[in-house]
Amino acid sequence: MRRSLHARDNEKGLPEGDPAINLHVIMTECPIMMVFQYSILRLLPLFAALLLSGCALFDEGAGLSDFRTVVLDAGHGGYDHGAHAVRGADEKMLTLDVARRVKPLLEDRGYHVVMTRTSDVFIPLGQRTAISNSHPDAVFVSIHCNSASRRSANGVESYYFTPRSMPLARNIQRAIAACYGSHSRGVKFARYYVLHHNERPATLLELGFISNAWENAALQNPEIRQRIAEKIAEGISLIHGGHAPLRPDS
């Protein structure tokens, strides 16, 4: 509880008659201090909201040691094409294909897999995170392809928002970074909607730049996408030694 500024001057044991500083007088009679005090008070609700939301994100649902459900989110879809490839399928179709390939690989490892979309349809971001948040024992993996105006840009990168999500992003990044001849751009913090509004451990993967002729040619190859899918499944299950943990009642 915040202590009142109206507390008596002798509260800290100052001898009677000592010229103790009266904080209340300073805070209420000095214009600069009044502005400072007002600014601080206005920010208190924001600080409280950030702290409370952070606690919710860290405390609710499964952690990385006990998740048994994986929510696969194929980025974009429908009228939202995502990044446009220099040649071939755009991002929305490449991500869907990779997600479809990851699903049976994870099921073979004992995980329950939920896909935010299974066809070329648009799913709002809020609905994607709602699907994830409805599964207490889940982690969330959003699959994307990158693009840049600089055609030479290349590489694979993974994103996270909460610290507890970072190991998931790191494990997958290590698995997929060099699996088709690309390189790692690192594991990075980001406030993407599907990460920031997710109550579960969550990561967003950028599999490569389809604005880059070489990486696009690789990602358009079904054999390469299968290899990427295998590495994604490997990275997701790494923390469990390659297989989903048994349920307590098993």
The 8 nearest C-alpha neighbors of each residue, nearest first, counted from 0:
[[1, 2, 3, 4, 43, 47, 6, 5],
 [2, 0, 3, 4, 6, 5, 43, 40],
 [1, 3, 0, 4, 6, 5, 7, 10],
 [2, 4, 5, 6, 1, 23, 0, 7],
 [5, 3, 23, 6, 2, 22, 7, 21],
 [4, 6, 3, 23, 7, 22, 8, 2],
 [7, 5, 4, 3, 8, 10, 2, 9],
 [6, 8, 9, 10, 5, 4, 21, 11],
 [9, 7, 10, 19, 21, 6, 20, 11],
 [8, 10, 13, 12, 11, 7, 15, 14],
 [9, 11, 12, 8, 7, 6, 13, 14],
 [12, 10, 9, 13, 8, 7, 14, 19],
 [13, 11, 9, 10, 14, 15, 8, 19],
 [12, 14, 9, 11, 15, 17, 19, 10],
 [15, 13, 17, 16, 12, 9, 19, 18],
 [14, 16, 17, 13, 9, 12, 18, 19],
 [15, 17, 14, 18, 19, 13, 9, 8],
 [18, 16, 19, 15, 14, 13, 9, 20],
 [17, 19, 16, 20, 15, 21, 13, 14],
 [20, 18, 17, 21, 8, 13, 9, 16],
 [19, 21, 22, 18, 8, 25, 24, 23],
 [22, 20, 23, 24, 19, 8, 25, 7],
 [23, 21, 25, 24, 26, 20, 4, 27],
 [22, 24, 26, 4, 21, 25, 27, 5],
 [23, 25, 27, 22, 21, 26, 28, 29],
 [26, 24, 22, 28, 23, 29, 27, 21],
 [25, 27, 23, 32, 24, 33, 28, 29],
 [28, 26, 24, 25, 33, 29, 23, 32],
 [27, 29, 25, 24, 26, 30, 33, 32],
 [28, 30, 32, 25, 31, 27, 26, 33],
 [31, 29, 33, 32, 28, 34, 27, 26],
 [32, 30, 34, 33, 29, 35, 26, 36],
 [31, 33, 35, 26, 29, 34, 30, 36],
 [32, 34, 30, 36, 31, 35, 26, 27],
 [35, 33, 37, 31, 32, 36, 38, 30],
 [36, 34, 32, 38, 33, 37, 39, 31],
 [35, 37, 33, 39, 38, 34, 32, 40],
 [38, 36, 34, 40, 35, 39, 33, 41],
 [39, 37, 35, 41, 36, 40, 34, 42],
 [38, 40, 42, 36, 41, 37, 35, 43],
 [39, 41, 37, 43, 42, 38, 36, 44],
 [42, 40, 38, 39, 43, 37, 44, 45],
 [41, 43, 39, 45, 40, 44, 46, 38],
 [42, 44, 46, 40, 45, 41, 47, 39],
 [45, 43, 47, 46, 42, 48, 41, 40],
 [44, 46, 48, 42, 47, 43, 49, 41],
 [47, 45, 43, 49, 44, 48, 50, 42],
 [46, 48, 44, 50, 45, 49, 51, 43],
 [49, 47, 45, 51, 50, 46, 52, 44],
 [50, 48, 46, 52, 47, 51, 53, 45],
 [49, 51, 53, 47, 48, 52, 46, 54],
 [50, 52, 54, 48, 53, 49, 47, 55],
 [53, 51, 55, 49, 54, 50, 48, 56],
 [52, 54, 50, 56, 51, 55, 49, 57],
 [53, 55, 51, 57, 52, 56, 58, 50],
 [56, 54, 52, 58, 53, 57, 59, 51],
 [55, 57, 198, 53, 54, 58, 59, 52],
 [56, 58, 54, 55, 59, 53, 163, 161],
 [59, 57, 55, 56, 54, 60, 53, 61],
 [60, 58, 55, 57, 56, 198, 61, 199],
 [61, 59, 135, 136, 199, 62, 58, 198],
 [62, 60, 136, 66, 135, 65, 137, 63],
 [61, 63, 64, 65, 66, 60, 200, 163],
 [62, 64, 65, 66, 61, 200, 238, 167],
 [63, 65, 62, 66, 238, 239, 61, 244],
 [64, 66, 63, 62, 61, 67, 244, 136],
 [67, 65, 136, 137, 61, 68, 63, 62],
 [66, 68, 110, 136, 243, 111, 137, 65],
 [69, 67, 137, 111, 110, 112, 136, 66],
 [68, 70, 112, 138, 137, 139, 71, 113],
 [69, 71, 139, 113, 114, 112, 138, 131],
 [72, 70, 114, 140, 141, 113, 69, 139],
 [71, 73, 141, 115, 114, 140, 74, 142],
 [74, 72, 95, 94, 142, 98, 141, 71],
 [73, 75, 143, 142, 72, 94, 91, 141],
 [74, 76, 91, 79, 81, 80, 121, 73],
 [77, 75, 121, 120, 91, 119, 79, 80],
 [76, 78, 120, 121, 119, 79, 80, 75],
 [77, 79, 80, 76, 121, 120, 75, 119],
 [80, 78, 76, 77, 75, 81, 121, 91],
 [81, 79, 91, 76, 78, 75, 90, 89],
 [82, 80, 90, 79, 75, 91, 83, 89],
 [81, 83, 90, 146, 89, 80, 84, 145],
 [84, 82, 89, 90, 81, 85, 80, 209],
 [85, 83, 209, 86, 89, 210, 87, 82],
 [84, 86, 210, 209, 212, 83, 87, 215],
 [87, 85, 84, 88, 215, 216, 212, 89],
 [86, 88, 84, 89, 219, 85, 215, 216],
 [89, 87, 92, 84, 93, 90, 86, 219],
 [88, 90, 83, 84, 91, 92, 82, 80],
 [89, 91, 93, 82, 81, 92, 144, 94],
 [92, 90, 76, 75, 80, 94, 89, 93],
 [93, 91, 95, 94, 90, 89, 96, 88],
 [92, 94, 90, 96, 95, 91, 97, 89],
 [95, 93, 73, 97, 96, 92, 91, 142],
 [96, 94, 73, 92, 98, 93, 97, 99],
 [95, 97, 93, 99, 94, 98, 92, 100],
 [96, 98, 100, 94, 99, 95, 228, 224],
 [99, 97, 101, 95, 100, 96, 73, 94],
 [100, 98, 96, 97, 102, 101, 95, 117],
 [99, 101, 97, 98, 102, 228, 96, 103],
 [100, 102, 228, 98, 104, 99, 103, 232],
 [101, 103, 105, 99, 104, 100, 112, 106],
 [104, 102, 106, 105, 101, 107, 100, 99],
 [103, 105, 107, 101, 102, 106, 232, 108],
 [106, 104, 108, 107, 102, 103, 110, 232],
 [107, 105, 103, 110, 109, 108, 104, 111],
 [106, 108, 104, 105, 109, 103, 110, 242],
 [109, 107, 242, 105, 106, 110, 243, 104],
 [108, 110, 106, 243, 107, 242, 105, 111],
 [111, 109, 106, 67, 243, 105, 68, 108],
 [110, 112, 68, 67, 106, 69, 113, 109],
 [113, 111, 69, 68, 70, 110, 102, 114],
 [112, 114, 70, 71, 69, 115, 111, 68],
 [115, 113, 71, 116, 70, 72, 117, 112],
 [114, 116, 72, 127, 71, 113, 130, 117],
 [117, 115, 114, 118, 73, 72, 120, 122],
 [116, 118, 114, 115, 95, 119, 99, 120],
 [119, 117, 120, 116, 95, 76, 77, 92],
 [118, 120, 77, 76, 121, 117, 92, 91],
 [121, 119, 77, 76, 118, 122, 116, 78],
 [120, 122, 77, 76, 75, 123, 78, 79],
 [121, 123, 120, 124, 126, 127, 116, 76],
 [124, 122, 126, 125, 127, 121, 75, 128],
 [123, 125, 127, 126, 193, 122, 128, 192],
 [126, 124, 128, 127, 123, 129, 193, 196],
 [125, 127, 129, 123, 124, 128, 130, 122],
 [128, 126, 124, 130, 125, 129, 115, 123],
 [127, 129, 131, 130, 125, 126, 197, 193],
 [130, 128, 126, 132, 131, 127, 125, 133],
 [131, 129, 127, 133, 128, 132, 126, 115],
 [130, 132, 128, 129, 133, 134, 70, 139],
 [131, 133, 129, 134, 130, 198, 128, 197],
 [132, 134, 130, 131, 129, 135, 128, 137],
 [135, 133, 132, 137, 136, 131, 130, 68],
 [136, 134, 60, 137, 61, 133, 132, 199],
 [137, 135, 61, 66, 134, 68, 67, 60],
 [138, 136, 68, 66, 69, 134, 135, 67],
 [137, 139, 200, 69, 199, 201, 70, 68],
 [138, 140, 201, 70, 69, 71, 200, 131],
 [141, 139, 71, 202, 201, 203, 72, 70],
 [140, 142, 72, 203, 73, 71, 204, 202],
 [141, 143, 204, 73, 74, 94, 72, 203],
 [144, 142, 205, 74, 204, 94, 206, 145],
 [145, 143, 205, 206, 207, 90, 208, 209],
 [144, 146, 208, 207, 205, 209, 143, 82],
 [145, 147, 208, 210, 209, 82, 144, 148],
 [148, 146, 149, 210, 150, 152, 145, 208],
 [147, 149, 150, 146, 210, 152, 151, 211],
 [150, 148, 147, 151, 152, 210, 211, 146],
 [151, 149, 211, 152, 210, 148, 147, 212],
 [150, 152, 149, 211, 153, 210, 212, 147],
 [153, 151, 150, 149, 211, 147, 208, 154],
 [154, 152, 208, 151, 207, 211, 214, 155],
 [153, 155, 182, 207, 181, 183, 184, 156],
 [154, 156, 207, 183, 206, 184, 176, 205],
 [157, 155, 184, 205, 185, 186, 183, 204],
 [158, 156, 204, 186, 203, 168, 172, 205],
 [157, 159, 187, 203, 202, 188, 186, 189],
 [158, 160, 202, 188, 165, 164, 189, 161],
 [161, 159, 188, 189, 194, 195, 190, 162],
 [160, 162, 164, 163, 159, 165, 200, 56],
 [163, 161, 165, 164, 160, 159, 166, 57],
 [162, 164, 161, 165, 200, 166, 57, 62],
 [165, 163, 200, 162, 161, 167, 201, 166],
 [164, 166, 168, 162, 167, 163, 159, 169],
 [167, 165, 169, 168, 164, 170, 163, 162],
 [168, 166, 170, 165, 169, 164, 171, 235],
 [167, 169, 165, 202, 171, 166, 170, 157],
 [168, 170, 166, 172, 167, 171, 165, 173],
 [171, 169, 234, 167, 173, 172, 168, 166],
 [170, 172, 234, 174, 168, 173, 169, 231],
 [173, 171, 169, 174, 175, 170, 176, 168],
 [172, 174, 170, 171, 176, 175, 169, 234],
 [173, 175, 171, 230, 172, 234, 176, 170],
 [174, 176, 178, 230, 172, 177, 173, 227],
 [177, 175, 183, 182, 172, 155, 173, 178],
 [178, 176, 181, 180, 182, 179, 175, 183],
 [177, 179, 175, 176, 180, 227, 226, 181],
 [180, 178, 177, 181, 223, 217, 227, 226],
 [179, 181, 177, 178, 182, 176, 214, 217],
 [180, 182, 177, 154, 179, 176, 155, 183],
 [183, 181, 154, 177, 176, 155, 184, 180],
 [182, 184, 176, 155, 185, 154, 156, 177],
 [185, 183, 156, 155, 154, 182, 186, 157],
 [184, 186, 156, 183, 187, 157, 172, 155],
 [185, 187, 157, 158, 156, 169, 168, 172],
 [186, 188, 158, 185, 157, 159, 189, 156],
 [187, 189, 159, 160, 158, 190, 186, 161],
 [190, 188, 160, 191, 159, 158, 187, 194],
 [191, 189, 195, 160, 192, 194, 188, 159],
 [192, 190, 194, 193, 189, 195, 160, 196],
 [191, 193, 195, 194, 196, 190, 124, 197],
 [192, 194, 191, 196, 128, 195, 197, 124],
 [195, 193, 197, 191, 192, 196, 160, 201],
 [194, 196, 192, 190, 197, 193, 191, 160],
 [197, 195, 194, 193, 192, 128, 198, 125],
 [196, 198, 194, 199, 128, 195, 193, 132],
 [197, 199, 56, 132, 196, 59, 200, 55],
 [200, 198, 197, 138, 201, 137, 60, 132],
 [201, 199, 164, 138, 139, 163, 198, 62],
 [202, 200, 139, 164, 138, 194, 140, 199],
 [201, 203, 159, 140, 168, 158, 141, 139],
 [202, 204, 141, 158, 157, 140, 142, 159],
 [203, 205, 157, 142, 143, 206, 141, 156],
 [204, 206, 143, 144, 156, 145, 155, 207],
 [207, 205, 155, 144, 204, 143, 156, 145],
 [206, 208, 155, 154, 145, 144, 205, 214],
 [209, 207, 145, 146, 210, 211, 153, 214],
 [208, 210, 215, 84, 211, 146, 214, 145],
 [209, 211, 146, 208, 85, 84, 150, 147],
 [210, 212, 150, 209, 208, 214, 213, 215],
 [213, 211, 215, 214, 216, 210, 85, 209],
 [212, 214, 216, 215, 211, 217, 209, 208],
 [215, 213, 217, 216, 211, 212, 208, 209],
 [214, 216, 209, 218, 212, 217, 213, 211],
 [217, 215, 213, 219, 214, 218, 212, 220],
 [216, 218, 214, 215, 220, 219, 223, 213],
 [219, 217, 215, 220, 216, 224, 214, 223],
 [220, 218, 216, 217, 215, 221, 87, 88],
 [219, 221, 218, 223, 217, 222, 224, 216],
 [222, 220, 224, 223, 225, 219, 218, 217],
 [223, 221, 225, 224, 220, 226, 227, 217],
 [222, 224, 226, 225, 220, 221, 227, 218],
 [225, 223, 227, 221, 226, 222, 97, 228],
 [226, 224, 228, 222, 223, 227, 221, 229],
 [225, 227, 223, 229, 224, 228, 222, 230],
 [226, 228, 224, 230, 225, 229, 175, 231],
 [229, 227, 101, 225, 231, 230, 226, 97],
 [228, 230, 226, 232, 227, 231, 233, 225],
 [229, 231, 233, 227, 174, 175, 232, 228],
 [230, 232, 228, 234, 233, 229, 171, 235],
 [233, 231, 235, 229, 230, 234, 105, 101],
 [232, 234, 230, 231, 236, 235, 237, 229],
 [233, 235, 171, 170, 231, 237, 232, 174],
 [236, 234, 232, 233, 237, 171, 231, 167],
 [237, 235, 241, 233, 239, 234, 238, 242],
 [238, 236, 240, 241, 234, 239, 235, 233],
 [237, 239, 236, 240, 64, 235, 63, 241],
 [240, 238, 237, 236, 241, 242, 243, 244],
 [239, 241, 237, 238, 242, 236, 243, 244],
 [240, 242, 236, 237, 239, 233, 108, 243],
 [243, 241, 108, 239, 236, 240, 109, 244],
 [242, 244, 109, 110, 67, 108, 239, 245],
 [245, 243, 242, 246, 239, 65, 67, 66],
 [244, 246, 249, 247, 243, 248, 67, 109],
 [245, 247, 249, 248, 244, 67, 65, 243],
 [246, 248, 249, 245, 244, 65, 67, 66],
 [249, 247, 246, 245, 244, 67, 65, 243],
 [248, 246, 247, 245, 244, 243, 109, 67]]
